[in-house]
């Protein structure tokens, strides 16, 4: 069967305290699960703050009171599978980068945490920092047979490729099966990169708000809706399709000069701003990918379909989003309709003429894009 999965979602507020700062008090475990089911249409969600004491404690409380079910060591909210995970910070060459680690069961996570708590700082907050070196982490990861994924790998802040130019440069003993694309990149942009060959690509939201859950998601072929089967499918390249916003809209797509606040493409690995001549540059995802080793050949990846970022599309807002969810029941149903040549024209009879005109132009690519850069999202405009 095929499932829709967003495997990188953060908890903002748990057990009466902030886990991720800044975030909203509305970004709670229960709200995340309800929105994922009722508005987004997900089948699988990876919550990446399970190493946090408060999050794990709250989940155990939700199990005890029956709001989360524990079946054969798998966690479910009604019919949604919850995969326990953590986003952690590692260091290589004096540069910090983030990785996701996934657990097949909550028992394995608890055992991992008990045995390795001394290696982590900031376990009371999101994204704990690993205190050892890469060799220490590799040993622990191999001992626990962890599924490790470099998170938002191409982004300038804490992305893997801001610390290194190749997976094997950093991980000498640990097998890396999968790389998370992150905002500002899609599979078409990276398909010729050497590191991508033979590895699965994940498109996850890294949601820091309820609205952004399933902004990016994955369609995965699985034999059974369990954590071990989902992770096995990902390792075996059974991601059928990736979904996410147009990477040109991503807030780190273009390189950016923090001195003169202008964006551009760079020409060298040690970039100089073409406008002011300074070197205070945030290297954008597009330029970062261009620096990586390439490989020639027929490097096919699953299709990457664009979701509809309501807040970034001129003329759309929350009321329109609510109306579309009312019609399509979930955002994923809407995204699937947008990308289905057979059914998208039926939208004409379900929405107002004004909305239909813009949706039709969006589907046909009849719009301009203001590129994202320097931490600011881009914008789709109908001109």
Secondary structure, 3 states (H helix, E strand, C coil): CEEEEEEEECCCEECCEECCCCCCCCCCHHHHHHHHHHHHCCCEEEECECCCHHHHHHHHHHHHCCCCEEECCEEEECCEEEEEEEEEEEEECCEEEEEEEECCCHHHHHHHHHHHHHHEECCCCCCCEECCCHHHHHHHHHHCCCEEEECCCCCCCCCHHHCCCCHHHHCCCCCCCEEECCCCCCHHHHCCEHHHCCCEEECCCCECCCCCCCCCEEEEECCCCCHHHHHHHHHCCCEEEEEECCHHHCCCCEEEECCCCEEECCCCCCCCCCCCCCCCEECCHHHHHHHCCECCCCCCCCEEEECCCHHHECCCCHHHHHHHHHHHCCHHHHHHHHCCCCCHHHHHHCCCHHHHHHHHHHHCCCCEEECCECCECCEEECC
